[in-house]
Amino acid sequence: MEYYVLTLFPEMIEQGMNTSIIGRAIEEDILHLKAVNIRDYTNSRHGKTDDYPYGGGAGMVMQAQPIYDAYRSVADGLSYRPRVIHLTPQGRVFDQEMARELALEKGLVFLCGHYEGIDERVLDEIVTDNVSIGDFVLTGGELPAMCMMDAIARMIPGVLHNEESAEDDSFGDGLLEFPQYSRPECWNGIHVPPILLSGDHAKVDAWRREQSLIRTAQRRPDLLEKAAISPKEREFVKNYLANRDEQ
């Protein structure tokens, strides 16, 4: 996977991504990351990349020319046309399904906006996907880009050394992850559930599945409609919720 990030703050991307599991994957050449500084492509003698909006209004708008030239510096060196993701509150909300979809791409370009936005003309010219990470506004697109790159990277073979980890995570099958426990067996007077100490893997798996169903019903019932669960499991959830409401 090749990541290219068009940004005014390349050091923010580099510092945020070159650590932990993602940093290791970059070192091992499983992932390629290049932060492209939009300022390097401006025609302005003073390094400007923004100007006042036509029609008036508060704030500044990022100009088309430096963004387009920064994009061309990436695209012209590739043998394929990459998907260009514009991080914006106006886009489709990012989720695990989209992470799996984007992980199949050879490369992705992330366009990080700032100020009051980006000149619409360059968005129309290069952007293939408008994506949001939630219904709130940030000062720029760098944090959403890093969130997306991290989530997508986990779907790429070799990034996680334990390949089962991504499947067991929350949203792996549309459900939240089951509760986890580690040593000591008793902490602060609270014991690990006995089933996890039984050594019976089938029973442990069944318990974990049941806990995922319960946790999702408690915390994110909206996920259950699309979750990959059987009719028997749907009946279990229905009965659990009914019994909970009666208590």
N, C-alpha and C positions, 0 to 999 in steps of 0.2 A: 504494500500500500504506500502510495506517495501522497503526502500532505503538503499543500502549498497554501500559505496564509498571507493574504494581502492586507497589510496593517500599517498603521502609523506608529505602532509600538512593538517592533519585532523582538526587543529584549524581553517583553512581557511573555510572549509566546515561548521563546526559547527557555526562559527560566522556569516557566510553568510545566513544560512538557519533557524536559530532559532530566526527569527524576523518577524514582520508583520503578514500577513495572514498565511504564511507557518508555522511560529513559533507557532501560535495559534493552527493550525491543529495538530502539533506535541504534544503540551500540552494536547490536547483533545483526543489523541491516534487515530486520524484518519489516521495520517501518522506516520511511524516509521523510524528513521534515525540513521544509525550507520556509522561513519567514521572510517575505518580500516587503521591503520598506517602500511604501507608496511615495514617500518624499523624494526618493532617489529618482523618480520619473517625472517630476514636475518641470515645466518649462519656466517657472518663476525664478527669477534671480535670487529671491529672498526665501525660497523653499516653501512657498505657500501651496497648500493643497485644497483650500476652501475659499469661499467668497460669499457675499451677501445674496440672499434669495431674490429672484425676480418676483415682483408682486408685493414685496415688503414682508415684514414679519420679523420675529425675534430670532437670534442665532445666526449661524453660518451653515452653508451647505458644502459638502465635499464635491469637488469638481470632477467632471467626467474624464478629462484628458490624462491626468496622472494615474488614475485608476485603470483606465483602458491600457495605457502603455505598460503598467506593471503587470497586468493580466497577459498582454502579448509577450512579455519577456518570459513568461512561464509557458504559455500555450505554443509558442513558435518552436520550442525545443522538445515538444512531445510528439509522439507518433499517433496520438489519439486525441479526441476532444474531451477534456475532463468536464465533469459536472461542476458547476460553479454555485456554491451555496452562499446566499446572502443572509446574514444573521439579522433578523428583523422581527419585531413583535407582530407584524402583519402576516407572517408566514404560517405554514402548517406546523402544528406543535410536534416537536421531536419526541419519539418514543422508541421502545426496544425494537419494534417492527421496522422502523426506518433505519435503525442502527444495523440490523441484519441486512437490509436491502443495500445500504451504502457500502457495507463491508465487501460486497461483491465487485465493487468498482476497482479499477487499477489505480486510479488517482483521483483526488478531490481538491478543489480550490475553494478556500473559505474567504469571503469578502467581509471584512470587519468595518462597519461604519462608525461615525462619530458625529458630534454636534447635532444639527437638526435633521440630518439624513444625507442622502447621496443623490446627485443629479440623476433624474429618472432616465435620461437618455442612455447612460452607460449601463444602468440596470437592465434596460430593455435589450441592450446589445450583447451582454455577456452572461447574465444570470440564468441558470436553468432551474434553480430551486430557491424559494423563499422559505426560511425555516426559523421558528421561534422555539425557545426552550421553556416558555411559560408566559403567562399573562401579566408581565411586569416589564418595567423599562430599566435598562442599565445604561451606564455612561458610554459604553462601546461594545463592539462585537467580539472582543478577544476572549472574555470569559465564556460566553456561549460556544465559541469555536472550540475552546479547549475541552469543555464538557462533551461536545459531540465527538471530537477526535478520540477522547478517552473511551467513551462508550463503544464507538465503532471499532477501535483497536482490539477490544476484548473479544470481538467476534472473529478475529483473524487468526488462523492456525499458527501456533508457535509463540504468540504474545503471552498467553497464560501457560505456564509450564504444566499445570494440572488442567488438561483439556476439559475435565468434567466441571470445573469451577463455574464457567460461564453458563452451563446448562442448569446448575443448581441455584444460581442467583435469582433474586427477585425478578419477575417478569420473564424468566426463562421459558415458562409455559403459560404465561399470562397470570400467574399467581405470585403473591409475595413469598419471600423465602421463609422457611421454618426457623424457629429459634435455635440458636447455637450455644453450646456449652464447652468449657475447657476445664483443666485442673485449677484448683483442687476440687475434689468431689463434693465437699461441703464448704461453702463460703458464707460467712456472716449468718450462719444458721440456716442457710438455704441449700437444699440438696439438688444435685443433678437428677432429672427424671430417671427412675430405675430402668426403664426400657432401654435407655442409651448405654447402660452397663451390662445388658443381658448377653451381648455377643451374638444375638439372633438378628442377622442383617435384614432378613425379610420383614421382621416385626419392626425394626428400626425404620426401614423405608416406609412402611405403612403408617407408622406414627408421624413421621415427618410430613408425609403427604396430607394426613389429617390436620396437622398443625398449620400447614400452608393454607388449607381451605378455611380453617377457623380464623387465622390471622387476616386473610384477605376479606372475609366476611365482616370482621370487626373494623378494619382500618380503611379498606378500599373496596367496598361492595360494588362500586361501579365497574370494577375489572371482571367481575364474575360472568357478565353477559357474554364476553368474547373469549373467556379463558377456555383452554383445552381440557375440559373435565367431562367425565362420563355422566350419564343419566343417574346412576347410583350416587355419584358424588354430589350432584345437584340436589338430590333428595336429602342427602346428609346435611348439606348447608341449610336447606329449607327447614329441616327439623331443628338444627342447632339454633337458628335465628328465632324460630317459634318458641323454643324452650327458654331462650335467653330473655325474650320479651315478657314471658310469663313470670319470670323471677323478679 
